[in-house]
Amino acid sequence: MAKKRFHDSLWKPVGKAISDFQMIEEGDRIAAGVSGGKDSITLLYVLKEIQTFSPVKFELYAVTVDLGFGIDFSPIRNFCRQHNILWACVHTMIAPIVFDVRRESNPCSLCSKMRNGAFHMAAKHLGCNKVALAHHLDDTIETFFLCLFYEGRLKTFQPVSYLSRRDLTLIRPLIYVREKTIENFSRTFELPVVENPCPANRRTRREEMKELVSFLEKKFPGVKNRILTALKNFDPDNLWRKRF
C-alpha cells in the first residue's frame, strides 16, 4: 500500500527517466554511489526494486566512499546485507586533505573530484560499466542556477553521460523526482540515513540556490516542472550565437 502512495511521484518518474534516456540495458553492471544520505539510499532501494521486477537483467552494487570523517556506515552495510546487495566501502583521507592540509576556501569542488575519482576506480574494480548517482530534479535546477549566476553558462546535469577517461556511463535515475518526494519516501520506509558531518554542509552556494528555488516554487507554483520542460525542449536557435 505504501509503495502505491508513491506511484506518481517516485516510481513513475523514475521509470520514465530510465525509458526516456535508455539508462539501463540488458547485462549492465551498475555501481550505485551510496553516501548514506536520503537521496543515495533511496536510489539504491529503487534500483534494487527495479532489478527484482524488471525483465531487463542487470547486476547491482553499492559503493560508499569513506571521506575520513569517522562515520559509522554499519547501517548501510546492514541494509545491503538485508537486501542481498554487494557493498564496497572505499576508505580515503579526502576530508583531512581538503580541510586540514589544503584548507580549501571552496572545499566542495576538490572533495567532489577526489570522491568521484575514488568511486569510479571502485566501480571499475567491480567490473561495472555504469555508475548511478542520486541527483534529483531539485539538484538539476539548483545546478542550472549555479552555473548561470556564478559561471555565466547555461548548463546542468545530463541524465546520462559517458566518462571517457574511465570508460563508464553515468546515469541519474532520480532526475525527474522532487527532493520532497525522496524525503517522504525515505521516512516512510525508514531507510537508514547516515548524518553528514561535513563542516561545509548547509553553508554552500548550493544551499543559497536551494532557498532561491524554494522561493520561486512558492511564488510561481509549478515552476520546477516548467524548468524541467524547458531543459528537455532546449532550442539553441532561440539563444544568441556569435556570427564569426
Stockholm file with secondary structure:
# STOCKHOLM 1.0

chainA/1-244         MAKKRFHDSLWKPVGKAISDFQMIEEGDRIAAGVSGGKDSITLLYVLKEIQTFSPVKFELYAVTVDLGFGIDFSPIRNFCRQHNILWACVHTMIAPIVFDVRRESNPCSLCSKMRNGAFHMAAKHLGCNKVALAHHLDDTIETFFLCLFYEGRLKTFQPVSYLSRRDLTLIRPLIYVREKTIENFSRTFELPVVENPCPANRRTRREEMKELVSFLEKKFPGVKNRILTALKNFDPDNLWRKRF
#=GR chainA/1-244 SS CHHHHTIIIIIHHHHHHHHHTTCCCTTCEEEEECCSSHHHHHHHHHHHHHHHHCSSCCEEEEEEEECSSCCCCHHHHHHHHHTTCEEEEEECCHHIIIIIISCCSSHHHHHHHHHHHHHHHHHHHTTCSEEECCCCHHHHHHHHHHIIIIICCCCCCCSEEEETTTTEEEECTTTTSCHHHHHHHHHHTTCCCCCCCCTTTTCSHHHHHHHHHHHHHHHSTTHHHHHHHHHHTCCGGGSCCCCC
#=GC SS_cons         CHHHHTIIIIIHHHHHHHHHTTCCCTTCEEEEECCSSHHHHHHHHHHHHHHHHCSSCCEEEEEEEECSSCCCCHHHHHHHHHTTCEEEEEECCHHIIIIIISCCSSHHHHHHHHHHHHHHHHHHHTTCSEEECCCCHHHHHHHHHHIIIIICCCCCCCSEEEETTTTEEEECTTTTSCHHHHHHHHHHTTCCCCCCCCTTTTCSHHHHHHHHHHHHHHHSTTHHHHHHHHHHTCCGGGSCCCCC
//
